[in-house]
Amino acid sequence: MSGTSLTGVRVREAAPHEYERVADLVELGFRHGPYGHLPVSAARTALVRDSAGRAAAGALLVAVDAAPGLTEESEELAALLGTASLLRAGAPGTRLAQSGEVELRLIAVDPAARGRGVGETLVRASLDVAAQMGAEAVVLDTGSLNLPAQRLYERVGFHRQLDRVPANLGGPGSPDAIAPLVYRYTLPRHP
């Protein structure tokens, strides 16, 4: 998995005993985002709360402090700074991924940890994990008001896909009903 970033953040797969905390973190992160004032659909709540399902469908990543001297055991007791889910095409919860693609969903950073590079560290680690999964590309979507996320994805190398629209959007007024912007990152091919 990913090593320590320059920000002192390490990304690893979530342990099963952390799944509840991961779901809480996703809810917290999105509640403090540009669409946090909108109601959340039952389908989205179910997706967010199903950390085990997302882990089984691909990879459930968490970002933690990478303080020197932390043991693996003490690291697992530390606060989760952020999370991201990678879902294989066709898995429950995917809205975009086609054959050869992995979908990056539910990227969330604890509001108290924002500004430390946690989101970028998670996205870059997700690209590494997707390549290890054998994917050709990573796709994701974000809302038009989520300008910090858009800047991050473009800085990392994602490209807007004007011809793609996610399936399975939520009902009127839910964050899932917001017109999304779709991004794709083509992973380097290795011989």
Buried (B, 14 or more C-beta within 10 A) or exposed (E): EBEBBEBBBBBBEBBEEBBEBBBBBBBBBBEBBBBBEBEBBEBBEEBBBBBBBBBBBBBBBBBBBBEEEBEEEEBBEBEBBBBBBBBBBEBEBBBBBEEEBBBBBBBBBBEEBBEBBBBBBBBBBBBBBBBEBEBBBBBBBBBEEBEEBBEBBEEBEBEEBEEBBBEEBBEEEBBBBBEBBBBBBEBEEEE
